[in-house]
């Protein structure tokens, strides 16, 4: 993970402390768009603690589409099913691609650098927000979730349409000037 990252504090264990960081995307994903996030988890959450993130449609108060969680063990789950099982010190890059209006393809690499995950999720609406969370964490910076490198990449045809639009504007300007 880069030298700067965002983290959450929610400690000590047993205190009931929690912390959320919510963010809306500038717009919902279009078919072909990919949202990526880099998540660093060094130590596990400890007894009773949880850390991870959720992806939503309809904003933070809307429908939770995907939950990626680390809680109490080395296992990292996606919607309560196994995602990554191994320890490691690498940041995980996890991506969400809307492949059709009702299919969200999730793929990524685990913190050991060799595990990989891919899966499809049926969604009623496109993702447009996410939440990073932490709760009941043991003390120490090494136990916190770190987030970095958020990006949304439009599908290639969006770039082609943008280029075509700029070419038309340039042609119009050239025609008017002559």
N, C-alpha and C positions, 0 to 999 in steps of 0.2 A: 504494500500500500504506500502511497506517496507520503511525503513528509507532513502534509496537513490533512486532517480528517476531522469529521464531526463525531462526537460521542455523547452518550447519555450517562448520567449518574443516577442511581436509585439504590442506595445502600444506607445502612447495613442490612444484612440478611435478617429476616424476622421482623423488620420494622414496618413492613407494609408499604415502603416507599416505592414509587413508580414514576416514570418519566416517559413522555411521548413527544415526538417531533413530527408534525403533520405537514405535508406539502401537496399542493395540487399541481398537476402538470399544466402547461400552458393551454393545452387542449387534449381531449381524449385521443387515444391512439387510433389511427386510421389503419385499415387492412394493409399489412405489409410493414408497418412501423414497428420498431423495436425499442423498448425501454430497458436500459441496463443500469445496474447498481453494483458497486463493489462493497462487500461487507467483510470486515475483519473481526474474527472472534478468536482470541488467544486462549484464555482459560474458559472453562464451562461456567454456567450460571450459578452453580452451587445448589445447595439444598433449597428447594422451593422457588428459586429464582427463574426468570425467563428473560430472554432477549431475542430480538428478531425484527421482522417487518411484515406489514400487511399491504396488499395492493387492493384498491377499491375501484368500483364504478359508481357513479352518482356522488362523488366526493367522499370525504371521510365519514360522513353520517350515512352513506349509501350502503351498497352491498359489498361485503368483503369477498374478493375473488380468490385470493391466495394468501396463506399465512406461512411464513418461513420462521421456524422457532428453534432455539437451543434452550433447553431447560433441564438442569440438574444432571445431565449425562453428556457424554461426548457426541451423542446423536443429534443431528440436525434434521428436522422434519419439514415436510411440505404438506399442508392441510392434514396434519397428524399422521402422515405416512412417512416411512424412511426416505431420506434424500441423500445425506452424507453420513458415514459412520466413523470415519478415521480422524484422528488428531492431525494437526499440522500447523504451520506458521504462515501459510500463504493466505492472502486475501482471496475471498471467493468472488468471482464475477458471475452474477446471476442476471439473465436476460429474459425478457417477456416479449414475445412477438405475436401480434394479432394476425393470424394467418387467414381467418375468415371472420365475418361479423360475429360468429358464435364460437370461435376456437382460439384459445390463448395457448401458445406453445411456450413452455418454460424450459430453459436449458442453462447449465452452468458447470463450473469446476469447483471441487471441494477444497478444503483448506490444507489437504496433504499434497495438493498439486497434481494428483493423478486420478482421483475419483471424478466421475462426471455424472450428470443427471440430465435427462430430458423427459418431458411428459406433456400431454395435452389436457387442457381443462376446458370444459364447456362453459361459456359465459353468456349472459343475457345482454350485456352491454360492454362497451370498450372500457378499459382501465383509464382513469383520469386523476388518480391521487394515490398517495402511499403514506404509511405511518411507520416510523422507526420507534421501537419501544424497549424499555428495560424495566424490570421489577425485582424487588427483593434480592439485589445483587450482593455478593460478598465484597468487602472493601478491597481497594487496589485498582489501579488503572488497567492492569492486564486482564481484568475480568469484564471490562466494558465492551459493548458493541461499537465498532468504528465504521463509519460510512464515508465513502468517497466516490468520485468519478461517476456521478449521475449523468445519464445522457439519454436523449430520445433521437433516434435516427429514422428519418422518413424513408419509405420504400423508394427504390431507385426511380420509379416512374414519376414521383413527385419532383425530383431533381430535373428530369427530362422536361416535364411540363413547365417548370420554372425557367429553364433555359430557353424553351420555345417562346414563352411569354416575353422574356427579355429580348430575344431576337426580333419579335414582332414590334416591340416598342422601339428598338433601334432602327428598324426598317422604316417605321412611320416617321421617326424624327428625321431620318436621312431624306425621305421623300418630301417632307414639308420644307426642309432647308433648301433643297435644290431649286 
